[in-house]
Amino acid sequence: MQSGQSKYLETMQKLTADGVLKLHGDRLLVELLETGEKKTKSGIVIGIKPSTPNVDEGQIAVVLAVGEGYYDPDDPTKLIDLPNKAGDIVIVNKFQLKHCGELFDHGDENKVAMVSQSNVHATIKDLNALITVFKG
């Protein structure tokens, strides 16, 4: 899979447009993208992970669908739209994901997850440029 390319995005856009799938509140359905970490056939994990166990670990993901937003705490009649939309590439808190890939392919159980907007750390406008910068 190329950087930022989603296996499910087109299907999810159709399902949300047809009203088959509607997320509530500040929820986002995301597809997790491959990171630099790989697992060998024997189960050995190869990659770099933070040495501090309590650090929020980020995961790059593609937004598949978004909820309708959340109500302003100062004005409960005002609905605030979420800043992300389907197709955005984001960094989410890896430890706040609710995996729901079992609804899709059996081989992708951990690739599709639900997350709250408050656990989206950043939106990436150009993933390939970002990768190029960090590769040096």
C-alpha positions, -999 to 999 in steps of 0.1 A, spaced: 0 0 0 14 34 -9 17 61 17 -18 76 24 -36 51 1 -66 36 18 -81 2 10 -116 11 24 -120 49 18 -141 47 -13 -164 21 1 -168 40 34 -176 73 15 -204 55 -3 -218 39 29 -219 73 47 -233 91 17 -261 64 14 -268 67 52 -258 31 58 -230 42 82 -234 72 105 -208 79 132 -220 98 163 -204 128 180 -167 133 178 -159 98 165 -137 90 135 -133 57 118 -97 53 107 -76 28 87 -42 24 103 -13 27 78 19 7 79 47 21 100 84 14 100 78 -14 124 75 -49 109 68 -83 123 87 -113 109 69 -146 102 83 -160 135 68 -130 154 99 -109 160 91 -72 159 117 -51 140 115 -13 144 119 16 167 96 21 196 98 47 224 118 34 254 94 51 279 64 28 283 39 56 293 46 78 263 16 83 239 26 64 209 14 79 176 0 59 147 -5 72 112 -40 66 98 -64 76 70 -98 89 81 -126 68 66 -156 85 81 -164 112 107 -192 119 132 -215 149 130 -194 169 155 -199 179 191 -219 205 210 -202 236 222 -199 235 261 -207 272 263 -237 270 239 -253 235 239 -274 244 209 -243 250 187 -230 219 169 -192 222 161 -180 204 130 -149 182 134 -118 195 118 -110 163 99 -128 148 69 -127 114 51 -94 110 33 -73 131 57 -41 115 69 -37 119 107 -16 109 137 -37 92 164 -30 81 199 -22 44 194 -34 34 229 -68 51 225 -79 31 194 -110 8 195 -102 -18 169 -132 -29 148 -115 -45 118 -134 -77 123 -162 -60 104 -141 -61 73 -115 -86 60 -103 -113 83 -67 -104 75 -72 -68 86 -86 -71 122 -62 -45 135 -62 -21 106 -96 -4 111 -103 14 144 -126 40 160 -111 70 178 -124 102 193 -113 135 178 -95 145 210 -71 116 203 -61 129 169 -28 146 175 -22 161 140 -33 162 104 -7 155 78 -11 175 46 17 157 26 28 123 40 54 117 13 71 150 21 71 143 58 86 108 52 113 123 29 123 149 56 127 122 83 146 97 61 171 125 54 
